Every structure is written in structure tokens, then in C-alpha cells.
Amino acid sequence: MTENQTDKLDSSNLDAHHNGINFLELAILFIKNVKLILGVTLAGGVLSAGLSMLIPNTFTGVAKILPPQSNQSSSVNAVMLAQLGGLLE
């Protein structure tokens, strides 16, 4: 290989690094570290599941019972009493 050809190879290699991320390099890096990636993910999942089992269950419920409004209750009661009046006769 001539000196000119090696310079072209070196410059093309530099251009690849300056243009962005090379997908092939990322794939190789992922494949080399797949055990580490899966191990850390699995360990995190097991740790979080274990911690969630240690926390006691707490359930809270809140109910507010409000008295009926006077305007509606009077008219509703009057209507209901009127309907019952027919049954009592």
C-alpha cells in the first residue's frame, strides 16, 4: 500500500468519527456487554420487587357525608309525601 492510500484510509476513518456515531461500533459494544446490561437490569428488578414486598400495605379511605341542601330536600320530600298520600287512602 502506498503512503497516499494509507493517508486516504486514515482520513476516511477520521471522517467517520467526526460525522457521528457508527452503528456497527455501537452494536459491537452492546454485544460485548450484553451480560452486564442484562445482569444490572435483572438485579434492579429483583431489588425493587424485594423492597416492594418489605413495605407494609397501607390503605386509606375517606368519606364525607354532607347534609342535604334545604331547598332541594323540602321539595323532594313534599313530592314523595304527596305520592305516599295516595297509597294511604
PyMOL Python script that loads the backbone (N, CA, C, O; Angstrom):
from pymol import cmd

cmd.read_pdbstr("""\
ATOM      1  N   MET A   1       0.838  -1.159   0.000  1.00  0.00           N
ATOM      2  CA  MET A   1       0.000   0.000   0.000  1.00  0.00           C
ATOM      3  C   MET A   1       0.891   1.233   0.000  1.00  0.00           C
ATOM      4  O   MET A   1       1.894   1.288   0.711  1.00  0.00           O
ATOM      5  N   THR A   2       0.533   2.169  -0.765  1.00  0.00           N
ATOM      6  CA  THR A   2       1.355   3.365  -0.853  1.00  0.00           C
ATOM      7  C   THR A   2       1.012   4.329   0.281  1.00  0.00           C
ATOM      8  O   THR A   2      -0.002   4.179   0.964  1.00  0.00           O
ATOM      9  N   GLU A   3       1.861   5.296   0.458  1.00  0.00           N
ATOM     10  CA  GLU A   3       1.654   6.268   1.524  1.00  0.00           C
ATOM     11  C   GLU A   3       0.397   7.090   1.274  1.00  0.00           C
ATOM     12  O   GLU A   3      -0.296   7.479   2.215  1.00  0.00           O
ATOM     13  N   ASN A   4       0.109   7.351   0.014  1.00  0.00           N
ATOM     14  CA  ASN A   4      -1.068   8.122  -0.348  1.00  0.00           C
ATOM     15  C   ASN A   4      -2.346   7.348   0.014  1.00  0.00           C
ATOM     16  O   ASN A   4      -3.313   7.942   0.492  1.00  0.00           O
ATOM     17  N   GLN A   5      -2.353   6.031  -0.211  1.00  0.00           N
ATOM     18  CA  GLN A   5      -3.522   5.205   0.101  1.00  0.00           C
ATOM     19  C   GLN A   5      -3.754   5.132   1.608  1.00  0.00           C
ATOM     20  O   GLN A   5      -4.899   5.186   2.058  1.00  0.00           O
ATOM     21  N   THR A   6      -2.697   5.010   2.383  1.00  0.00           N
ATOM     22  CA  THR A   6      -2.860   4.969   3.835  1.00  0.00           C
ATOM     23  C   THR A   6      -3.364   6.302   4.368  1.00  0.00           C
ATOM     24  O   THR A   6      -4.130   6.335   5.330  1.00  0.00           O
ATOM     25  N   ASP A   7      -2.941   7.401   3.752  1.00  0.00           N
ATOM     26  CA  ASP A   7      -3.447   8.709   4.168  1.00  0.00           C
ATOM     27  C   ASP A   7      -4.947   8.821   3.904  1.00  0.00           C
ATOM     28  O   ASP A   7      -5.687   9.392   4.704  1.00  0.00           O
ATOM     29  N   LYS A   8      -5.390   8.261   2.752  1.00  0.00           N
ATOM     30  CA  LYS A   8      -6.819   8.290   2.431  1.00  0.00           C
ATOM     31  C   LYS A   8      -7.601   7.438   3.427  1.00  0.00           C
ATOM     32  O   LYS A   8      -8.684   7.835   3.855  1.00  0.00           O
ATOM     33  N   LEU A   9      -7.074   6.280   3.799  1.00  0.00           N
ATOM     34  CA  LEU A   9      -7.753   5.430   4.775  1.00  0.00           C
ATOM     35  C   LEU A   9      -7.846   6.119   6.127  1.00  0.00           C
ATOM     36  O   LEU A   9      -8.887   6.074   6.783  1.00  0.00           O
ATOM     37  N   ASP A  10      -6.775   6.748   6.535  1.00  0.00           N
ATOM     38  CA  ASP A  10      -6.778   7.447   7.809  1.00  0.00           C
ATOM     39  C   ASP A  10      -7.762   8.612   7.793  1.00  0.00           C
ATOM     40  O   ASP A  10      -8.471   8.845   8.773  1.00  0.00           O
ATOM     41  N   SER A  11      -7.806   9.341   6.684  1.00  0.00           N
ATOM     42  CA  SER A  11      -8.721  10.483   6.610  1.00  0.00           C
ATOM     43  C   SER A  11     -10.173  10.023   6.561  1.00  0.00           C
ATOM     44  O   SER A  11     -11.046  10.687   7.120  1.00  0.00           O
ATOM     45  N   SER A  12     -10.450   8.885   5.895  1.00  0.00           N
ATOM     46  CA  SER A  12     -11.822   8.386   5.854  1.00  0.00           C
ATOM     47  C   SER A  12     -12.240   7.882   7.227  1.00  0.00           C
ATOM     48  O   SER A  12     -13.401   8.010   7.615  1.00  0.00           O
ATOM     49  N   ASN A  13     -11.284   7.304   7.966  1.00  0.00           N
ATOM     50  CA  ASN A  13     -11.569   6.848   9.316  1.00  0.00           C
ATOM     51  C   ASN A  13     -11.875   8.038  10.225  1.00  0.00           C
ATOM     52  O   ASN A  13     -12.777   7.964  11.059  1.00  0.00           O
ATOM     53  N   LEU A  14     -11.144   9.114  10.072  1.00  0.00           N
ATOM     54  CA  LEU A  14     -11.398  10.305  10.865  1.00  0.00           C
ATOM     55  C   LEU A  14     -12.742  10.927  10.510  1.00  0.00           C
ATOM     56  O   LEU A  14     -13.457  11.416  11.384  1.00  0.00           O
ATOM     57  N   ASP A  15     -13.085  10.908   9.216  1.00  0.00           N
ATOM     58  CA  ASP A  15     -14.364  11.457   8.788  1.00  0.00           C
ATOM     59  C   ASP A  15     -15.520  10.679   9.401  1.00  0.00           C
ATOM     60  O   ASP A  15     -16.536  11.269   9.768  1.00  0.00           O
ATOM     61  N   ALA A  16     -15.379   9.364   9.517  1.00  0.00           N
ATOM     62  CA  ALA A  16     -16.447   8.550  10.104  1.00  0.00           C
ATOM     63  C   ALA A  16     -16.649   8.911  11.569  1.00  0.00           C
ATOM     64  O   ALA A  16     -17.780   8.923  12.054  1.00  0.00           O
ATOM     65  N   HIS A  17     -15.563   9.205  12.276  1.00  0.00           N
ATOM     66  CA  HIS A  17     -15.687   9.571  13.685  1.00  0.00           C
ATOM     67  C   HIS A  17     -16.252  10.980  13.861  1.00  0.00           C
ATOM     68  O   HIS A  17     -16.934  11.246  14.851  1.00  0.00           O
ATOM     69  N   HIS A  18     -15.987  11.862  12.947  1.00  0.00           N
ATOM     70  CA  HIS A  18     -16.476  13.229  13.070  1.00  0.00           C
ATOM     71  C   HIS A  18     -17.906  13.378  12.573  1.00  0.00           C
ATOM     72  O   HIS A  18     -18.597  14.317  12.968  1.00  0.00           O
ATOM     73  N   ASN A  19     -18.356  12.485  11.730  1.00  0.00           N
ATOM     74  CA  ASN A  19     -19.701  12.604  11.165  1.00  0.00           C
ATOM     75  C   ASN A  19     -20.786  12.146  12.124  1.00  0.00           C
ATOM     76  O   ASN A  19     -21.948  12.507  11.937  1.00  0.00           O
ATOM     77  N   GLY A  20     -20.458  11.377  13.125  1.00  0.00           N
ATOM     78  CA  GLY A  20     -21.483  10.919  14.053  1.00  0.00           C
ATOM     79  C   GLY A  20     -21.129   9.565  14.619  1.00  0.00           C
ATOM     80  O   GLY A  20     -19.977   9.132  14.576  1.00  0.00           O
ATOM     81  N   ILE A  21     -22.123   8.914  15.143  1.00  0.00           N
ATOM     82  CA  ILE A  21     -21.931   7.626  15.793  1.00  0.00           C
ATOM     83  C   ILE A  21     -22.072   6.528  14.752  1.00  0.00           C
ATOM     84  O   ILE A  21     -23.003   6.522  13.946  1.00  0.00           O
ATOM     85  N   ASN A  22     -21.133   5.608  14.789  1.00  0.00           N
ATOM     86  CA  ASN A  22     -21.161   4.482  13.867  1.00  0.00           C
ATOM     87  C   ASN A  22     -22.019   3.378  14.489  1.00  0.00           C
ATOM     88  O   ASN A  22     -21.730   2.915  15.592  1.00  0.00           O
ATOM     89  N   PHE A  23     -23.060   2.962  13.794  1.00  0.00           N
ATOM     90  CA  PHE A  23     -23.974   1.950  14.305  1.00  0.00           C
ATOM     91  C   PHE A  23     -23.273   0.617  14.553  1.00  0.00           C
ATOM     92  O   PHE A  23     -23.579  -0.068  15.529  1.00  0.00           O
ATOM     93  N   LEU A  24     -22.355   0.249  13.697  1.00  0.00           N
ATOM     94  CA  LEU A  24     -21.647  -1.017  13.856  1.00  0.00           C
ATOM     95  C   LEU A  24     -20.834  -1.021  15.147  1.00  0.00           C
ATOM     96  O   LEU A  24     -20.789  -2.032  15.849  1.00  0.00           O
ATOM     97  N   GLU A  25     -20.200   0.088  15.459  1.00  0.00           N
ATOM     98  CA  GLU A  25     -19.439   0.174  16.707  1.00  0.00           C
ATOM     99  C   GLU A  25     -20.354   0.048  17.921  1.00  0.00           C
ATOM    100  O   GLU A  25     -19.999  -0.596  18.908  1.00  0.00           O
ATOM    101  N   LEU A  26     -21.514   0.654  17.846  1.00  0.00           N
ATOM    102  CA  LEU A  26     -22.471   0.539  18.943  1.00  0.00           C
ATOM    103  C   LEU A  26     -22.971  -0.890  19.098  1.00  0.00           C
ATOM    104  O   LEU A  26     -23.112  -1.380  20.218  1.00  0.00           O
ATOM    105  N   ALA A  27     -23.239  -1.559  17.986  1.00  0.00           N
ATOM    106  CA  ALA A  27     -23.712  -2.947  18.041  1.00  0.00           C
ATOM    107  C   ALA A  27     -22.651  -3.856  18.650  1.00  0.00           C
ATOM    108  O   ALA A  27     -22.968  -4.724  19.464  1.00  0.00           O
ATOM    109  N   ILE A  28     -21.410  -3.663  18.267  1.00  0.00           N
ATOM    110  CA  ILE A  28     -20.321  -4.473  18.813  1.00  0.00           C
ATOM    111  C   ILE A  28     -20.173  -4.205  20.311  1.00  0.00           C
ATOM    112  O   ILE A  28     -19.982  -5.138  21.092  1.00  0.00           O
ATOM    113  N   LEU A  29     -20.259  -2.950  20.709  1.00  0.00           N
ATOM    114  CA  LEU A  29     -20.169  -2.590  22.121  1.00  0.00           C
ATOM    115  C   LEU A  29     -21.311  -3.222  22.918  1.00  0.00           C
ATOM    116  O   LEU A  29     -21.100  -3.713  24.026  1.00  0.00           O
ATOM    117  N   PHE A  30     -22.504  -3.210  22.358  1.00  0.00           N
ATOM    118  CA  PHE A  30     -23.659  -3.825  23.025  1.00  0.00           C
ATOM    119  C   PHE A  30     -23.467  -5.326  23.171  1.00  0.00           C
ATOM    120  O   PHE A  30     -23.716  -5.881  24.241  1.00  0.00           O
ATOM    121  N   ILE A  31     -23.028  -5.986  22.113  1.00  0.00           N
ATOM    122  CA  ILE A  31     -22.845  -7.438  22.157  1.00  0.00           C
ATOM    123  C   ILE A  31     -21.765  -7.828  23.161  1.00  0.00           C
ATOM    124  O   ILE A  31     -21.894  -8.839  23.850  1.00  0.00           O
ATOM    125  N   LYS A  32     -20.713  -7.040  23.245  1.00  0.00           N
ATOM    126  CA  LYS A  32     -19.649  -7.340  24.204  1.00  0.00           C
ATOM    127  C   LYS A  32     -20.138  -7.202  25.640  1.00  0.00           C
ATOM    128  O   LYS A  32     -19.669  -7.923  26.521  1.00  0.00           O
ATOM    129  N   ASN A  33     -21.070  -6.291  25.888  1.00  0.00           N
ATOM    130  CA  ASN A  33     -21.519  -6.004  27.245  1.00  0.00           C
ATOM    131  C   ASN A  33     -22.937  -6.470  27.526  1.00  0.00           C
ATOM    132  O   ASN A  33     -23.558  -5.989  28.474  1.00  0.00           O
ATOM    133  N   VAL A  34     -23.469  -7.391  26.732  1.00  0.00           N
ATOM    134  CA  VAL A  34     -24.856  -7.809  26.898  1.00  0.00           C
ATOM    135  C   VAL A  34     -25.073  -8.483  28.249  1.00  0.00           C
ATOM    136  O   VAL A  34     -26.132  -8.306  28.850  1.00  0.00           O
ATOM    137  N   LYS A  35     -24.111  -9.241  28.738  1.00  0.00           N
ATOM    138  CA  LYS A  35     -24.270  -9.903  30.037  1.00  0.00           C
ATOM    139  C   LYS A  35     -24.338  -8.871  31.157  1.00  0.00           C
ATOM    140  O   LYS A  35     -25.150  -8.998  32.074  1.00  0.00           O
ATOM    141  N   LEU A  36     -23.494  -7.859  31.086  1.00  0.00           N
ATOM    142  CA  LEU A  36     -23.504  -6.805  32.096  1.00  0.00           C
ATOM    143  C   LEU A  36     -24.825  -6.035  32.064  1.00  0.00           C
ATOM    144  O   LEU A  36     -25.403  -5.755  33.114  1.00  0.00           O
ATOM    145  N   ILE A  37     -25.295  -5.697  30.889  1.00  0.00           N
ATOM    146  CA  ILE A  37     -26.542  -4.935  30.745  1.00  0.00           C
ATOM    147  C   ILE A  37     -27.713  -5.733  31.287  1.00  0.00           C
ATOM    148  O   ILE A  37     -28.517  -5.203  32.055  1.00  0.00           O
ATOM    149  N   LEU A  38     -27.826  -7.001  30.902  1.00  0.00           N
ATOM    150  CA  LEU A  38     -28.923  -7.834  31.388  1.00  0.00           C
ATOM    151  C   LEU A  38     -28.812  -8.106  32.885  1.00  0.00           C
ATOM    152  O   LEU A  38     -29.822  -8.152  33.587  1.00  0.00           O
ATOM    153  N   GLY A  39     -27.586  -8.286  33.373  1.00  0.00           N
ATOM    154  CA  GLY A  39     -27.390  -8.542  34.804  1.00  0.00           C
ATOM    155  C   GLY A  39     -27.800  -7.363  35.665  1.00  0.00           C
ATOM    156  O   GLY A  39     -28.464  -7.540  36.687  1.00  0.00           O
ATOM    157  N   VAL A  40     -27.415  -6.170  35.265  1.00  0.00           N
ATOM    158  CA  VAL A  40     -27.780  -4.981  36.028  1.00  0.00           C
ATOM    159  C   VAL A  40     -29.293  -4.765  35.980  1.00  0.00           C
ATOM    160  O   VAL A  40     -29.898  -4.396  36.986  1.00  0.00           O
ATOM    161  N   THR A  41     -29.896  -4.989  34.830  1.00  0.00           N
ATOM    162  CA  THR A  41     -31.342  -4.833  34.697  1.00  0.00           C
ATOM    163  C   THR A  41     -32.086  -5.833  35.569  1.00  0.00           C
ATOM    164  O   THR A  41     -33.034  -5.472  36.266  1.00  0.00           O
ATOM    165  N   LEU A  42     -31.657  -7.084  35.530  1.00  0.00           N
ATOM    166  CA  LEU A  42     -32.290  -8.129  36.339  1.00  0.00           C
ATOM    167  C   LEU A  42     -32.094  -7.858  37.825  1.00  0.00           C
ATOM    168  O   LEU A  42     -33.033  -8.013  38.605  1.00  0.00           O
ATOM    169  N   ALA A  43     -30.898  -7.459  38.228  1.00  0.00           N
ATOM    170  CA  ALA A  43     -30.633  -7.160  39.635  1.00  0.00           C
ATOM    171  C   ALA A  43     -31.498  -6.000  40.118  1.00  0.00           C
ATOM    172  O   ALA A  43     -32.017  -6.039  41.233  1.00  0.00           O
ATOM    173  N   GLY A  44     -31.656  -4.991  39.309  1.00  0.00           N
ATOM    174  CA  GLY A  44     -32.518  -3.864  39.668  1.00  0.00           C
ATOM    175  C   GLY A  44     -33.968  -4.283  39.818  1.00  0.00           C
ATOM    176  O   GLY A  44     -34.660  -3.824  40.727  1.00  0.00           O
ATOM    177  N   GLY A  45     -34.431  -5.150  38.932  1.00  0.00           N
ATOM    178  CA  GLY A  45     -35.808  -5.636  39.023  1.00  0.00           C
ATOM    179  C   GLY A  45     -36.045  -6.474  40.271  1.00  0.00           C
ATOM    180  O   GLY A  45     -37.066  -6.324  40.943  1.00  0.00           O
ATOM    181  N   VAL A  46     -35.095  -7.358  40.580  1.00  0.00           N
ATOM    182  CA  VAL A  46     -35.217  -8.202  41.770  1.00  0.00           C
ATOM    183  C   VAL A  46     -35.148  -7.344  43.036  1.00  0.00           C
ATOM    184  O   VAL A  46     -35.914  -7.564  43.975  1.00  0.00           O
ATOM    185  N   LEU A  47     -34.244  -6.377  43.065  1.00  0.00           N
ATOM    186  CA  LEU A  47     -34.115  -5.496  44.223  1.00  0.00           C
ATOM    187  C   LEU A  47     -35.385  -4.677  44.442  1.00  0.00           C
ATOM    188  O   LEU A  47     -35.854  -4.552  45.573  1.00  0.00           O
ATOM    189  N   SER A  48     -35.931  -4.131  43.389  1.00  0.00           N
ATOM    190  CA  SER A  48     -37.153  -3.330  43.536  1.00  0.00           C
ATOM    191  C   SER A  48     -38.346  -4.196  43.934  1.00  0.00           C
ATOM    192  O   SER A  48     -39.193  -3.753  44.710  1.00  0.00           O
ATOM    193  N   ALA A  49     -38.426  -5.419  43.417  1.00  0.00           N
ATOM    194  CA  ALA A  49     -39.515  -6.316  43.813  1.00  0.00           C
ATOM    195  C   ALA A  49     -39.380  -6.702  45.280  1.00  0.00           C
ATOM    196  O   ALA A  49     -40.374  -6.760  46.003  1.00  0.00           O
ATOM    197  N   GLY A  50     -38.161  -6.965  45.717  1.00  0.00           N
ATOM    198  CA  GLY A  50     -37.940  -7.311  47.118  1.00  0.00           C
ATOM    199  C   GLY A  50     -38.283  -6.168  48.049  1.00  0.00           C
ATOM    200  O   GLY A  50     -38.914  -6.382  49.085  1.00  0.00           O
ATOM    201  N   LEU A  51     -37.880  -4.958  47.699  1.00  0.00           N
ATOM    202  CA  LEU A  51     -38.206  -3.799  48.533  1.00  0.00           C
ATOM    203  C   LEU A  51     -39.707  -3.539  48.572  1.00  0.00           C
ATOM    204  O   LEU A  51     -40.231  -3.128  49.607  1.00  0.00           O
ATOM    205  N   SER A  52     -40.395  -3.766  47.487  1.00  0.00           N
ATOM    206  CA  SER A  52     -41.844  -3.542  47.483  1.00  0.00           C
ATOM    207  C   SER A  52     -42.565  -4.571  48.347  1.00  0.00           C
ATOM    208  O   SER A  52     -43.653  -4.294  48.852  1.00  0.00           O
ATOM    209  N   MET A  53     -41.977  -5.754  48.526  1.00  0.00           N
ATOM    210  CA  MET A  53     -42.584  -6.755  49.405  1.00  0.00           C
ATOM    211  C   MET A  53     -42.348  -6.423  50.878  1.00  0.00           C
ATOM    212  O   MET A  53     -43.133  -6.839  51.730  1.00  0.00           O
ATOM    213  N   LEU A  54     -41.293  -5.688  51.192  1.00  0.00           N
ATOM    214  CA  LEU A  54     -40.986  -5.339  52.576  1.00  0.00           C
ATOM    215  C   LEU A  54     -41.829  -4.186  53.098  1.00  0.00           C
ATOM    216  O   LEU A  54     -42.036  -4.074  54.306  1.00  0.00           O
ATOM    217  N   ILE A  55     -42.314  -3.336  52.220  1.00  0.00           N
ATOM    218  CA  ILE A  55     -43.111  -2.181  52.629  1.00  0.00           C
ATOM    219  C   ILE A  55     -44.508  -2.667  53.005  1.00  0.00           C
ATOM    220  O   ILE A  55     -45.154  -3.351  52.211  1.00  0.00           O
ATOM    221  N   PRO A  56     -44.987  -2.321  54.210  1.00  0.00           N
ATOM    222  CA  PRO A  56     -46.324  -2.782  54.610  1.00  0.00           C
ATOM    223  C   PRO A  56     -47.411  -2.107  53.768  1.00  0.00           C
ATOM    224  O   PRO A  56     -47.279  -0.960  53.339  1.00  0.00           O
ATOM    225  N   ASN A  57     -48.482  -2.861  53.550  1.00  0.00           N
ATOM    226  CA  ASN A  57     -49.604  -2.333  52.781  1.00  0.00           C
ATOM    227  C   ASN A  57     -50.389  -1.352  53.641  1.00  0.00           C
ATOM    228  O   ASN A  57     -50.754  -1.681  54.769  1.00  0.00           O
ATOM    229  N   THR A  58     -50.646  -0.191  53.144  1.00  0.00           N
ATOM    230  CA  THR A  58     -51.472   0.787  53.842  1.00  0.00           C
ATOM    231  C   THR A  58     -52.544   1.273  52.892  1.00  0.00           C
ATOM    232  O   THR A  58     -52.268   1.722  51.780  1.00  0.00           O
ATOM    233  N   PHE A  59     -53.764   1.172  53.357  1.00  0.00           N
ATOM    234  CA  PHE A  59     -54.895   1.608  52.555  1.00  0.00           C
ATOM    235  C   PHE A  59     -55.675   2.625  53.376  1.00  0.00           C
ATOM    236  O   PHE A  59     -55.968   2.383  54.547  1.00  0.00           O
ATOM    237  N   THR A  60     -55.999   3.712  52.801  1.00  0.00           N
ATOM    238  CA  THR A  60     -56.786   4.724  53.499  1.00  0.00           C
ATOM    239  C   THR A  60     -57.996   5.072  52.653  1.00  0.00           C
ATOM    240  O   THR A  60     -57.912   5.202  51.431  1.00  0.00           O
ATOM    241  N   GLY A  61     -59.097   5.215  53.318  1.00  0.00           N
ATOM    242  CA  GLY A  61     -60.324   5.617  52.646  1.00  0.00           C
ATOM    243  C   GLY A  61     -60.928   6.809  53.355  1.00  0.00           C
ATOM    244  O   GLY A  61     -60.922   6.876  54.584  1.00  0.00           O
ATOM    245  N   VAL A  62     -61.438   7.730  52.604  1.00  0.00           N
ATOM    246  CA  VAL A  62     -62.030   8.931  53.177  1.00  0.00           C
ATOM    247  C   VAL A  62     -63.419   9.100  52.584  1.00  0.00           C
ATOM    248  O   VAL A  62     -63.607   9.052  51.369  1.00  0.00           O
ATOM    249  N   ALA A  63     -64.395   9.300  53.480  1.00  0.00           N
ATOM    250  CA  ALA A  63     -65.761   9.551  53.025  1.00  0.00           C
ATOM    251  C   ALA A  63     -66.298  10.768  53.751  1.00  0.00           C
ATOM    252  O   ALA A  63     -66.118  10.909  54.961  1.00  0.00           O
ATOM    253  N   LYS A  64     -66.939  11.623  53.033  1.00  0.00           N
ATOM    254  CA  LYS A  64     -67.568  12.805  53.630  1.00  0.00           C
ATOM    255  C   LYS A  64     -69.062  12.728  53.355  1.00  0.00           C
ATOM    256  O   LYS A  64     -69.502  12.650  52.209  1.00  0.00           O
ATOM    257  N   ILE A  65     -69.813  12.753  54.421  1.00  0.00           N
ATOM    258  CA  ILE A  65     -71.266  12.740  54.290  1.00  0.00           C
ATOM    259  C   ILE A  65     -71.754  14.149  54.578  1.00  0.00           C
ATOM    260  O   ILE A  65     -71.552  14.679  55.671  1.00  0.00           O
ATOM    261  N   LEU A  66     -72.380  14.729  53.613  1.00  0.00           N
ATOM    262  CA  LEU A  66     -72.864  16.095  53.739  1.00  0.00           C
ATOM    263  C   LEU A  66     -74.370  16.077  53.938  1.00  0.00           C
ATOM    264  O   LEU A  66     -75.063  15.236  53.365  1.00  0.00           O
ATOM    265  N   PRO A  67     -74.876  16.984  54.734  1.00  0.00           N
ATOM    266  CA  PRO A  67     -76.342  17.062  54.877  1.00  0.00           C
ATOM    267  C   PRO A  67     -76.957  17.547  53.570  1.00  0.00           C
ATOM    268  O   PRO A  67     -76.334  18.305  52.827  1.00  0.00           O
ATOM    269  N   PRO A  68     -78.167  17.111  53.298  1.00  0.00           N
ATOM    270  CA  PRO A  68     -78.793  17.561  52.046  1.00  0.00           C
ATOM    271  C   PRO A  68     -79.085  19.055  52.095  1.00  0.00           C
ATOM    272  O   PRO A  68     -79.276  19.644  53.159  1.00  0.00           O
ATOM    273  N   GLN A  69     -79.112  19.635  50.924  1.00  0.00           N
ATOM    274  CA  GLN A  69     -79.404  21.072  50.845  1.00  0.00           C
ATOM    275  C   GLN A  69     -80.879  21.298  51.153  1.00  0.00           C
ATOM    276  O   GLN A  69     -81.731  20.512  50.737  1.00  0.00           O
ATOM    277  N   SER A  70     -81.171  22.335  51.855  1.00  0.00           N
ATOM    278  CA  SER A  70     -82.540  22.562  52.333  1.00  0.00           C
ATOM    279  C   SER A  70     -83.519  22.837  51.191  1.00  0.00           C
ATOM    280  O   SER A  70     -84.676  22.426  51.281  1.00  0.00           O
ATOM    281  N   ASN A  71     -83.107  23.502  50.142  1.00  0.00           N
ATOM    282  CA  ASN A  71     -84.027  23.839  49.051  1.00  0.00           C
ATOM    283  C   ASN A  71     -84.493  22.592  48.323  1.00  0.00           C
ATOM    284  O   ASN A  71     -85.683  22.450  48.043  1.00  0.00           O
ATOM    285  N   GLN A  72     -83.601  21.710  48.021  1.00  0.00           N
ATOM    286  CA  GLN A  72     -83.984  20.515  47.280  1.00  0.00           C
ATOM    287  C   GLN A  72     -84.728  19.534  48.172  1.00  0.00           C
ATOM    288  O   GLN A  72     -85.704  18.925  47.734  1.00  0.00           O
ATOM    289  N   SER A  73     -84.291  19.370  49.405  1.00  0.00           N
ATOM    290  CA  SER A  73     -84.887  18.350  50.257  1.00  0.00           C
ATOM    291  C   SER A  73     -86.351  18.658  50.565  1.00  0.00           C
ATOM    292  O   SER A  73     -87.160  17.735  50.666  1.00  0.00           O
ATOM    293  N   SER A  74     -86.705  19.916  50.714  1.00  0.00           N
ATOM    294  CA  SER A  74     -88.092  20.281  51.024  1.00  0.00           C
ATOM    295  C   SER A  74     -89.011  19.916  49.875  1.00  0.00           C
ATOM    296  O   SER A  74     -90.069  19.321  50.078  1.00  0.00           O
ATOM    297  N   SER A  75     -88.610  20.267  48.691  1.00  0.00           N
ATOM    298  CA  SER A  75     -89.472  19.999  47.539  1.00  0.00           C
ATOM    299  C   SER A  75     -89.533  18.515  47.230  1.00  0.00           C
ATOM    300  O   SER A  75     -90.585  18.003  46.848  1.00  0.00           O
ATOM    301  N   VAL A  76     -88.409  17.814  47.392  1.00  0.00           N
ATOM    302  CA  VAL A  76     -88.397  16.373  47.132  1.00  0.00           C
ATOM    303  C   VAL A  76     -89.254  15.664  48.163  1.00  0.00           C
ATOM    304  O   VAL A  76     -90.024  14.766  47.821  1.00  0.00           O
ATOM    305  N   ASN A  77     -89.125  16.064  49.437  1.00  0.00           N
ATOM    306  CA  ASN A  77     -89.930  15.434  50.485  1.00  0.00           C
ATOM    307  C   ASN A  77     -91.412  15.700  50.269  1.00  0.00           C
ATOM    308  O   ASN A  77     -92.236  14.812  50.492  1.00  0.00           O
ATOM    309  N   ALA A  78     -91.757  16.878  49.849  1.00  0.00           N
ATOM    310  CA  ALA A  78     -93.156  17.209  49.604  1.00  0.00           C
ATOM    311  C   ALA A  78     -93.731  16.360  48.481  1.00  0.00           C
ATOM    312  O   ALA A  78     -94.867  15.898  48.578  1.00  0.00           O
ATOM    313  N   VAL A  79     -92.975  16.152  47.433  1.00  0.00           N
ATOM    314  CA  VAL A  79     -93.420  15.336  46.311  1.00  0.00           C
ATOM    315  C   VAL A  79     -93.596  13.891  46.752  1.00  0.00           C
ATOM    316  O   VAL A  79     -94.587  13.243  46.417  1.00  0.00           O
ATOM    317  N   MET A  80     -92.612  13.387  47.516  1.00  0.00           N
ATOM    318  CA  MET A  80     -92.691  11.994  47.966  1.00  0.00           C
ATOM    319  C   MET A  80     -93.872  11.780  48.923  1.00  0.00           C
ATOM    320  O   MET A  80     -94.562  10.763  48.846  1.00  0.00           O
ATOM    321  N   LEU A  81     -94.093  12.722  49.804  1.00  0.00           N
ATOM    322  CA  LEU A  81     -95.247  12.614  50.711  1.00  0.00           C
ATOM    323  C   LEU A  81     -96.573  12.665  49.950  1.00  0.00           C
ATOM    324  O   LEU A  81     -97.533  11.980  50.301  1.00  0.00           O
ATOM    325  N   ALA A  82     -96.603  13.475  48.919  1.00  0.00           N
ATOM    326  CA  ALA A  82     -97.816  13.559  48.111  1.00  0.00           C
ATOM    327  C   ALA A  82     -98.087  12.233  47.422  1.00  0.00           C
ATOM    328  O   ALA A  82     -99.239  11.816  47.306  1.00  0.00           O
ATOM    329  N   GLN A  83     -97.034  11.570  46.966  1.00  0.00           N
ATOM    330  CA  GLN A  83     -97.208  10.280  46.307  1.00  0.00           C
ATOM    331  C   GLN A  83     -97.648   9.224  47.321  1.00  0.00           C
ATOM    332  O   GLN A  83     -98.496   8.385  47.015  1.00  0.00           O
ATOM    333  N   LEU A  84     -97.077   9.262  48.524  1.00  0.00           N
ATOM    334  CA  LEU A  84     -97.467   8.308  49.546  1.00  0.00           C
ATOM    335  C   LEU A  84     -98.872   8.558  50.057  1.00  0.00           C
ATOM    336  O   LEU A  84     -99.536   7.626  50.510  1.00  0.00           O
ATOM    337  N   GLY A  85     -99.330   9.774  49.995  1.00  0.00           N
ATOM    338  CA  GLY A  85    -100.687  10.112  50.444  1.00  0.00           C
ATOM    339  C   GLY A  85    -101.738   9.345  49.683  1.00  0.00           C
ATOM    340  O   GLY A  85    -102.768   8.980  50.249  1.00  0.00           O
ATOM    341  N   GLY A  86    -101.501   9.093  48.422  1.00  0.00           N
ATOM    342  CA  GLY A  86    -102.444   8.330  47.631  1.00  0.00           C
ATOM    343  C   GLY A  86    -102.471   6.870  48.031  1.00  0.00           C
ATOM    344  O   GLY A  86    -103.502   6.216  47.873  1.00  0.00           O
ATOM    345  N   LEU A  87    -101.386   6.345  48.537  1.00  0.00           N
ATOM    346  CA  LEU A  87    -101.335   4.937  48.946  1.00  0.00           C
ATOM    347  C   LEU A  87    -102.021   4.718  50.300  1.00  0.00           C
ATOM    348  O   LEU A  87    -102.565   3.644  50.557  1.00  0.00           O
ATOM    349  N   LEU A  88    -101.994   5.697  51.125  1.00  0.00           N
ATOM    350  CA  LEU A  88    -102.549   5.541  52.469  1.00  0.00           C
ATOM    351  C   LEU A  88    -104.071   5.603  52.487  1.00  0.00           C
ATOM    352  O   LEU A  88    -104.673   5.172  53.471  1.00  0.00           O
ATOM    353  N   GLU A  89    -104.687   6.091  51.500  1.00  0.00           N
ATOM    354  CA  GLU A  89    -106.137   6.221  51.493  1.00  0.00           C
ATOM    355  C   GLU A  89    -106.819   4.927  51.240  1.00  0.00           C
ATOM    356  O   GLU A  89    -108.049   4.874  51.204  1.00  0.00           O
TER     357      GLU A  89
END
""", "prot")
cmd.dss("prot")
cmd.show_as("cartoon", "prot")
cmd.util.cbc("prot")
cmd.orient("prot")
